[in-house]
Amino acid sequence: MRMVAFTKYGAEAASTRQRLLQYLPALHAAGIEVEWHPLLGDDYVRGLVDGARPSRLAIARRYAARIRQLTGVGKADLLWVYAELFPYLPAMFERLAFAARVPVVYDFDDAFFHQYDAAPRPLVRRALAGKLEPLLRGAVACACGNAYLRDYADRFCDRTTILPTVVDTDAYRPAGHGDDGPVTIGWIGTPSTWRYLRPLLPLLADLAATRGIRVRVVGAGAAAFADRFPGLDLVDWREETEIAEVQRMDIGVMPLPDEAWARGKSGYKLVQYMACGLPVVASPVGVNAEIVAEGESGFLADTPGDWRRAILALLDDPALRRRMGEAGRARAQARYALSVQAPRMVTLLRDAAAGAA
């Protein structure tokens, strides 16, 4: 069986690794060979981290290349589309996915539709609010990162399923460091999600000054330098050190505002933390409230007071950190492990290609 996959970004984008690349060995073992085409390469992703403005000409060339790639998929058994084919182009371009009359599986782990139906510019809302509907209506199946996304997809696609964002729990595992030294509160993300941590920075800066904690931030890029304070360590994201950076943390945090785009997030950093045996503190927004077992694997914190109480409870009680970390690790292994979800993805793709969807 041959599947052609279309992703939004290259391998350095977390979404590409989470939703496709980590599944490739399992797909190959199941007899599913994958030809993969990113729209925007790793140079584009690196530019986002560095704050560089992308070349419009280079992007136009990538869009043209994608059109050519779509015209050459006639011998495929299945097309797999992540997010969208042509960002900020009208729905007619998304319909090119069906020109070859090959079954299409649509996959998404963010509320991409809100980039258009909730866009601040009225022209974008009028022109593009429904641009993803053709992909959903024509897809034989849709894999959604969480229930919020499935509720949207259900309106257009007859077969939707939740395929959570997962990690390889054989690679993501506790590091086993002790309680010596300052406690490290960690966050891992991207420049685009750095804004979610900013409201927590006054509390973290205060705890760094008064309690001697360290705050480790991975992947925020150039956007975070203006927010530095004593005790804040800013670390560049690299694939080869990503797991080790999470293992250096003692507590993982994931603050989110209660807004439409954030409700569609798939909680990837929580899964990373928990798989590495970290207790977590997260906003009770979207899937976060499902991933975190309140009082068992971590705390859900809504108000600034909630955040302070939750973090102080973990700072003051190493045994509580260990218990919650162990519970989170077990929860990640049971629900958010690649070994658990890969067979479900294989079945979904086989059924779609066979027309059973």
Secondary structure, DSSP 4 states (H G I P E B T S, - for coil): -EEEEEEEE-TTSHHHHHHTGGGHHHHHHTT-EEEEEEEE-HHHHHHHHHTPPPPHHHHHHHHHHHHHHHTT-TT-SEEEEES-SSTTS-HHHHGGGGTT---EEEEESS-TTHHHHT-SSHHHHHHHTTTTHHHHHH-SEEEESSHHHHHHHTTT-S-EEE----B-TTTS------S-S--EEEEE--TTTHHHHGGGHHHHHHHHHHH--EEEEES-GGGGGGG--TTEEEE---GGGHHHHHHT-SEEEE---SSHHHHT---HHHHHHHHTT--EEE---TTHHHHS-BTTTEEE--SHHHHHHHHHHHHT-HHHHHHHHHHHHHHHHHHSBHHHHHHHHHHHHHHHHHT--
